[in-house]
């Protein structure tokens, strides 16, 4: 490792709430949807962050949020190691909304009765609103909602009004407006609760009195001020991949400090068709960002010679990427800061959420090592993916980059299966992929899919074309829907579209005589083939 990248610098600590905006904190009891609650709050125009269940009243008081939301969680309030509620939280005078386990904790702590129901309530349920209170004001008395619980509140604590019930839950919502404490058994944050967003808005606007001023434009102003304060007149470097995160991070930094930023785009020759040109056109030509574009195709292909094992491919590509980046960084003397497109979901996951059932381990081959001698500039640390897209659009990033499907760091090399990633095979795969994307876009389905791509296995099959026997390549079409890549379903592409794709591939690509469709979900398959 070169001197430039030798020592460790810790990243800038997570910024707190943007100046002048209200904040509602979500106390995370390990629920499946805790992150989603924070996202929905932000969609209402109110800044929100997730804090661990043991955060304590002192820290909350210090942050002085406009409201608190206690999330759901997998525990029962009666379990010996169940996450508890710090009673002092309720003495701060900050409005509180408990959701699912959060509501049960409120009931249990304040003298209500929580019981294990004979049957759990999972999925869609009918909600009967007997008394609208503040949360249901103006909403229908009969509505549906999404439930996921076994314990249930039988009696609200003294001083509370019971607002609603459902088939299984005698008390599905309660309130004590005098103390500004509210509870709902169902999940307002999921789309299956049709009035969920309105119920949350009632809490945020009517109960907490929040100004709803958190928007993409306000994020941009805020981040620009923060970046300027952090960087001063220092030189900044950013590795651009063409993905949404590094693109938006780079644009924000460029807005903040102009030509103090230099972007480095390493074209490893494993990109999709036209992708490198698009990145260069957007950044160098449109946004006038100083950009070093490194054509490293030859280097990467040399490294990949004779390699067919997937993990070896990944490791070689990752190591070579770092080497190229280091070389370029060393040429830019005086760069002290490095931009990274870390998202809020990465921050939450790498912090290790307490009490949650599973934690995703995310891998990013082609990313940079932790021990780099730059101070990190992470302007997306507080943002969710959809907010990053909104900021990208607001900054004028082309639609293709804003909505680009996820693409793995090692690129097309890990889509050539069981064989070496040669230039010839990469070109064939690139052309096949281009046809697939083109047809999927024309059919208006690109945004519906999490990912769509082709795989080229190192096998041949017999065919007949123009009266001649052929022994050609097989192209696999893989298209999936997903929310987070942890699970995925194969996309039901229309037959006519599949036919059009297959006939174009076999007509336009020499040496392809068979096209097949992958109908495997994840699990048991993974999205990529290796
Ligand atoms: P799998 O194949 O594990 O993929 O279902 C889940 C998501 O991760 C992407 N992926 C990668 N991304 N480097 C990356 O940066 C990799 O080595 C890598 N392998 C898979 C994949 O495209 C999907 O979005």
Boltz pocket constraint, residues with backbone or C-beta under 6 A from the ligand:
constraints:
  - pocket:
      binder: B
      contacts: [[A, 314], [A, 363], [A, 364], [A, 365], [A, 366], [A, 406], [A, 407], [A, 408], [A, 409], [A, 410], [A, 451], [A, 485], [A, 522], [A, 525], [A, 526], [A, 527], [A, 528], [A, 529], [A, 530]]
      max_distance: 6.0
